[in-house]
Amino acid sequence: MKKADTTSAKNKVTYIEDDRALVSWIENQGGSNLTTKVSYSSTGSYVMDYDGNASGLVGTDVLLNISTGSSNFTSTDTKGSWSPDNF
């Protein structure tokens, strides 16, 4: 997705299998992390703050990453939506 403004990113989680732990963050096309990593184990909206000045990212393509949490050693199904901006 393209970053539209300078606000934080949001991950809206509507389902996590068996309330397992996950971590999400935003990175650029080159694989560098752009936001803080956010840990969660329940549904809800989670804000990921951009490191440094997000104004230089406006108009660039960014990706959402989701990984299992350090306490989760199995694959996990999750559903939801995300935005590179906090609308």
DASULLIN-V207854 format. One record per pair of residues at least 4 apart in sequence whose C-alpha atoms are under 7 Angstrom apart, sorted by the first residue. I is the first residue (numbers start at 1). J is the second residue. D is the distance in Angstrom with one decimal. If there is no record, write none. Layout:
<<I;J;D> <I;J;D>>
//
This chain:
<<1;61;5.3> <1;62;5.6> <1;63;6.6> <1;84;6.9> <2;59;5.6> <2;60;5.3> <2;61;4.4> <2;62;6.1> <3;57;6.4> <3;58;5.0> <3;59;5.2> <3;60;5.7> <3;61;6.4> <3;62;6.8> <3;84;5.4> <3;85;6.5> <4;58;5.3> <4;59;5.8> <4;85;6.7> <5;58;5.5> <5;85;6.5> <6;54;5.0> <6;55;5.2> <6;58;6.8> <7;85;5.4> <7;86;5.7> <8;47;6.5> <8;48;5.9> <8;49;4.8> <8;50;6.0> <8;85;5.4> <8;86;5.3> <9;47;5.8> <9;48;5.1> <9;49;6.4> <9;83;5.7> <9;84;4.3> <9;85;4.4> <9;86;5.0> <10;45;6.6> <10;46;5.6> <10;47;4.6> <10;48;6.1> <10;82;5.5> <10;83;5.3> <10;84;6.5> <10;85;6.4> <10;86;5.3> <11;45;5.7> <11;46;5.1> <11;47;6.5> <11;81;6.1> <11;82;4.3> <11;83;6.6> <12;44;5.8> <12;45;4.3> <12;46;6.3> <12;80;5.5> <12;81;5.2> <12;82;5.7> <13;43;4.9> <13;44;5.2> <13;45;6.1> <13;79;6.1> <13;80;4.4> <13;81;6.6> <14;43;5.2> <14;44;6.6> <14;79;5.6> <14;80;4.8> <15;43;5.9> <15;78;5.2> <15;79;5.0> <15;80;6.7> <16;20;6.5> <16;42;6.6> <16;43;6.8> <16;77;6.1> <16;78;4.5> <16;79;6.8> <17;76;5.9> <17;77;5.3> <17;78;6.2> <19;41;5.2> <19;42;5.7> <20;41;5.4> <20;72;6.5> <21;40;5.7> <21;41;4.4> <21;68;6.1> <21;69;4.8> <21;71;6.7> <21;72;6.0> <22;39;5.7> <22;40;5.5> <22;41;6.2> <22;66;6.8> <22;67;5.7> <22;68;4.4> <22;69;4.5> <23;37;6.3> <23;38;5.4> <23;39;4.4> <23;40;6.4> <23;66;5.6> <23;67;5.2> <23;68;6.1> <23;69;5.6> <24;37;5.6> <24;38;5.4> <24;39;6.7> <24;64;7.0> <24;65;5.4> <24;66;4.4> <24;67;6.4> <25;35;5.8> <25;36;6.2> <25;37;4.8> <25;38;6.5> <25;48;6.4> <25;64;5.9> <25;65;5.4> <25;66;6.8> <26;33;6.1> <26;34;5.5> <26;35;5.4> <26;62;6.6> <26;63;5.6> <26;64;4.7> <26;65;6.0> <27;31;5.7> <27;32;5.3> <27;33;4.3> <27;34;4.9> <27;62;5.8> <27;63;5.4> <27;64;6.6> <28;32;5.6> <28;33;6.7> <28;34;6.7> <28;61;6.7> <28;62;4.7> <28;63;6.2> <29;61;6.7> <29;62;6.2> <34;50;5.6> <34;51;5.8> <35;48;5.7> <35;49;5.2> <35;50;4.1> <35;51;5.3> <36;48;5.6> <36;49;5.6> <36;50;6.5> <36;51;6.8> <37;48;6.7> <38;48;6.4> <39;69;7.0> <50;54;6.1> <68;72;5.8>>
//
